[in-house]
Amino acid sequence: MKAFVVREIDGQLVAEVGDTVAVPQEEGDVLVRVDYSSVNSKDAMVATAPSRVRRVSSLVGGVDASGTVEASRDEFFTEGVRVAVHGGSLGVGRDGGFASHVYAPARHLSLLPSSLSTYDAAVIGTAGFTAMASVLALEDRGLEVGAQVLVTGATGGVGSQAVTYLARKGYAPVASTGSPASSDWLLERGATRVIARDEISDRPERVLASERWDGAIDCVGGETLKEILRSLRYGAAVAASGLVASAELSTTIYPFITRAVALVGIDAVEASSVTRQRVWQALGELAPHVNFTTFVDRVIGLDELLQAFDDIRTSATQGRILVNVNDVTG
Ligand SMILES: NC(=O)c1ccc[n+]([C@@H]2O[C@H](COP(=O)([O-])OP(=O)(O)OC[C@H]3O[C@@H](n4cnc5c(N)ncnc54)[C@H](OP(=O)(O)O)[C@@H]3O)[C@@H](O)[C@H]2O)c1
């Protein structure tokens, strides 16, 4: 089969479309015929040498995929069912979704609700799963209808979907972006307001900022996450999933002990089967109210992945890049 293969040879990166064979890695791995994969920021990080996320010197890239089970001995994920595949070491330590077929353990599969096509599932991808997991985490902490929720990195995969899912569920997302030209696009996604990245900062001379947000979804980290913690309302929470700006977090204890705020970690990689089904179920329930096509920056073939990685690295995308894995010219 054709696949997008990433190799590190003598410290040099070789990433190209080539011929390879899908092989199971664990007893019980399920074989999925892939319709679509998508480009996530982690995929771009895998395709570097050295890479701080890639765990093997050679693999098929792609941290997520959607398609149909083709061969399985699992009693739940039987042949013919439609699934989303993501997490574990898919695309970072074992062959991933940039190929026509992928093997994955059943625990990394999720059954697609009937309201979601495999195209929709790829638009959602790891980014949308993370966005919905973040929304559910805030709801678990009592988010109320109409609540004003800050979303950072709003034009990205996680951010743009978080904005829409919040809006469709009756909350008031405020989109923070470093891409002012995308304001209209974010308002169309459901943002009630668009603010610049630096507008999150407030009263730097004080330990705590004004109480501004009933909740927040952050995939940026670093100073941004610090500022969010300083400006959450009493009892509010931030769901933190990413580190596009920085993995460092320097803060004080005050937001936690004087405003009872919460920092809730979101992880899509090792999420349990129960969590996966809960999140996909929630996505399926919203599906009739979401036009997934509007999240799509473009649909590419395997041979266009290197350009897509560059665009992700430079934030030159709006929403999601889908990969039609059966479009192979390389
Ligand atoms: N925890 C998990 O399981 C999980 C799952 C998925 C993703 N993630 C992480 O979440 C993050 C976002 O993923 P993604 O797929 O949404 O990435 P993405 O599509 O590249 O979007 C990231 C967005 O962040 C903003 N941004 C970029 N560089 C920035 C900087 N230096 N400072 C502030 N903002 C910046 C940009 O939006 P604006 O131009 O609109 O500001 C960009 O579009 C990544 O760190 C990823 O690894 C984690």
The ligand as an SDF file (V2000), in Angstrom:
LIG
                    3D

 48 52  0  0  0  0  0  0  0  0999 V2000
   -3.7750   17.0260   25.2500 N   0  0  0  0  0  0  0  0  0  0  0  0
   -4.0500   16.3840   24.1380 C   0  0  0  0  0  0  0  0  0  0  0  0
   -4.3920   15.1990   24.1380 O   0  0  0  0  0  0  0  0  0  0  0  0
   -3.9880   17.1530   22.8480 C   0  0  0  0  0  0  0  0  0  0  0  0
   -4.7530   16.7730   21.7380 C   0  0  0  0  0  0  0  0  0  0  0  0
   -4.7130   17.5870   20.5880 C   0  0  0  0  0  0  0  0  0  0  0  0
   -3.8760   18.7010   20.5600 C   0  0  0  0  0  0  0  0  0  0  0  0
   -3.1180   18.9790   21.6550 N   0  0  0  0  0  0  0  0  0  0  0  0
   -2.2330   20.1380   21.6650 C   0  0  0  0  0  0  0  0  0  0  0  0
   -3.0340   21.2880   21.5300 O   0  0  0  0  0  0  0  0  0  0  0  0
   -2.3130   22.2810   20.8500 C   0  0  0  0  0  0  0  0  0  0  0  0
   -3.1370   22.8010   19.6730 C   0  0  0  0  0  0  0  0  0  0  0  0
   -3.3260   21.7600   18.7320 O   0  0  0  0  0  0  0  0  0  0  0  0
   -4.0190   22.1030   17.3420 P   0  0  0  0  0  0  0  0  0  0  0  0
   -4.1220   20.8290   16.5960 O   0  0  0  0  0  0  0  0  0  0  0  0
   -5.2250   22.9260   17.5840 O   0  0  0  0  0  0  0  0  0  0  0  0
   -2.8980   23.0360   16.6870 O   0  0  0  0  0  0  0  0  0  0  0  0
   -3.0500   24.1100   15.5360 P   0  0  0  0  0  0  0  0  0  0  0  0
   -4.1250   23.7340   14.5930 O   0  0  0  0  0  0  0  0  0  0  0  0
   -1.6670   24.3420   15.0300 O   0  0  0  0  0  0  0  0  0  0  0  0
   -3.5790   25.4160   16.3150 O   0  0  0  0  0  0  0  0  0  0  0  0
   -2.8420   26.0810   17.2980 C   0  0  0  0  0  0  0  0  0  0  0  0
   -3.2540   27.5440   17.3070 C   0  0  0  0  0  0  0  0  0  0  0  0
   -2.5890   28.1860   18.3820 O   0  0  0  0  0  0  0  0  0  0  0  0
   -2.2900   29.5340   18.0440 C   0  0  0  0  0  0  0  0  0  0  0  0
   -0.8430   29.7310   18.2050 N   0  0  0  0  0  0  0  0  0  0  0  0
    0.1640   29.2230   17.4610 C   0  0  0  0  0  0  0  0  0  0  0  0
    1.3550   29.6020   17.9390 N   0  0  0  0  0  0  0  0  0  0  0  0
    1.1060   30.3830   19.0050 C   0  0  0  0  0  0  0  0  0  0  0  0
    1.9260   31.0920   19.9330 C   0  0  0  0  0  0  0  0  0  0  0  0
    3.2670   31.0700   19.8470 N   0  0  0  0  0  0  0  0  0  0  0  0
    1.3250   31.7780   20.9240 N   0  0  0  0  0  0  0  0  0  0  0  0
   -0.0180   31.8080   21.0350 C   0  0  0  0  0  0  0  0  0  0  0  0
   -0.8390   31.1600   20.1900 N   0  0  0  0  0  0  0  0  0  0  0  0
   -0.2910   30.4610   19.1940 C   0  0  0  0  0  0  0  0  0  0  0  0
   -2.7430   29.7300   16.6000 C   0  0  0  0  0  0  0  0  0  0  0  0
   -4.0680   30.2370   16.6460 O   0  0  0  0  0  0  0  0  0  0  0  0
   -4.3920   31.8010   16.5450 P   0  0  0  0  0  0  0  0  0  0  0  0
   -3.5850   32.3140   15.3720 O   0  0  0  0  0  0  0  0  0  0  0  0
   -5.8660   31.8300   16.3290 O   0  0  0  0  0  0  0  0  0  0  0  0
   -3.9690   32.4290   17.8330 O   0  0  0  0  0  0  0  0  0  0  0  0
   -2.8080   28.3150   16.0650 C   0  0  0  0  0  0  0  0  0  0  0  0
   -3.7320   28.1890   15.0060 O   0  0  0  0  0  0  0  0  0  0  0  0
   -0.9670   21.6650   20.4670 C   0  0  0  0  0  0  0  0  0  0  0  0
   -0.0190   21.9970   21.4580 O   0  0  0  0  0  0  0  0  0  0  0  0
   -1.2610   20.1810   20.5100 C   0  0  0  0  0  0  0  0  0  0  0  0
   -0.1010   19.4240   20.7460 O   0  0  0  0  0  0  0  0  0  0  0  0
   -3.1480   18.2450   22.7730 C   0  0  0  0  0  0  0  0  0  0  0  0
  1  2  1  0
  2  3  2  0
  2  4  1  0
  4  5  1  0
  4 48  2  0
  5  6  2  0
  6  7  1  0
  7  8  2  0
  8  9  1  0
  8 48  1  0
  9 10  1  0
  9 46  1  0
 10 11  1  0
 11 12  1  0
 11 44  1  0
 12 13  1  0
 13 14  1  0
 14 15  2  0
 14 16  1  0
 14 17  1  0
 17 18  1  0
 18 19  2  0
 18 20  1  0
 18 21  1  0
 21 22  1  0
 22 23  1  0
 23 24  1  0
 23 42  1  0
 24 25  1  0
 25 26  1  0
 25 36  1  0
 26 27  1  0
 26 35  1  0
 27 28  2  0
 28 29  1  0
 29 30  1  0
 29 35  2  0
 30 31  1  0
 30 32  2  0
 32 33  1  0
 33 34  2  0
 34 35  1  0
 36 37  1  0
 36 42  1  0
 37 38  1  0
 38 39  2  0
 38 40  1  0
 38 41  1  0
 42 43  1  0
 44 45  1  0
 44 46  1  0
 46 47  1  0
M  CHG  2   8   1  16  -1
M  END
$$$$
